[in-house]
Amino acid sequence: MSFKNISCQNRIVELFKNVIANSRLSHAYIFTGQEGVGKTVFSRELAKAVFCQRPGPDACDTCNTCQRIDNNNYSDLFLISPEKNSRVIKIDQLKYLQEVLNVKPLESKYKMVIIQSADRMNEASSNCLLKTLEEPPGYAHIILIATSLESVKDTIRSRCQIIRFSPLSIPVVKDILINNLHLEHKQAERLAFISNGSVERAALLSDSGALEKKNWLVDHLLTLKPDDNLTFSKELISEWHIQDIDVLEEKRAFVKELLFSFLLYYRDLLVCKIGVCNLPVYHTDWRDTLLSKSASFSEDMLFQIVHIIKTSLEYLDANANINLLLENMITKILQLQFGKFVYGHD
Ligand SMILES: [Zn+2]
């Protein structure tokens, strides 16, 4: 693989081809964007382009160096990620990184470090990394990969060039699911459709446990009663095991998935209500049930519910209390659904 195989990130590929051609690679970058849009894949291709034995702005993919990087076996490239069973990058890992960077490159002119999940660091780890970023050796290039830029310390952010990755298009996600994860055409199409441009989310949804949770949610949404708001949000938190997730960032990412599931359900009802025949329903197994259920909603009501969920997604990104956020959202949805209008209607 080389830059030519990076999907949908042409702007970033062109930027870095220029950077490499002009030998202007910065000492520190943050690659940010939602999970599953190719940040890690790109960083590895970038490393290959930088270290490749054949000069040029892209990797040749065939030289000894390119192949060793593909096999995680190149001494001037280091990858760091949270260790197994640890939710954060430990300070020891970053101290080791300092030591490694103090030794000059062994095989090339540069040393490159890719830090995955750089948004998962505690105070001590962040401070240790900061020290490295304050005075990097001239040959060092550090790439931080972070889904949530907000979770990276300001002092770290200000020392890095920030590169934002966009979501992938549906056909691109579908092709990756078929070619790399060997999913069937129809399943790949459906998952690409509901993944919001993230291969990782699509892969996650293909897991049967995730599907069970989604099915549980739809079953419950179909039978909600006016006074269910508190019991339903409590059940939801326990059934989706939200309280079991310790790291806030992971919890927030997980609840985001949950809110997307809400969004898909009401979006399906809206499609059934409006009767747009060329728009597919995500929950194909429930198509008939959703069609009859949609009769109890007005179009306006469904648009407002979608608005409530989208606003909740924004609050979630702004660090709102998760339990309260779910309770509030469900209360507002039920008020709308059962006739107590709250969004400026009588
Ligand atoms: Zn090469």
Residues whose N, C-alpha, C, O or C-beta is under 5 A from the ligand:
A	BS01	ZN	C52 Q53 R54 A59 C60 D61 T62 C63 C66
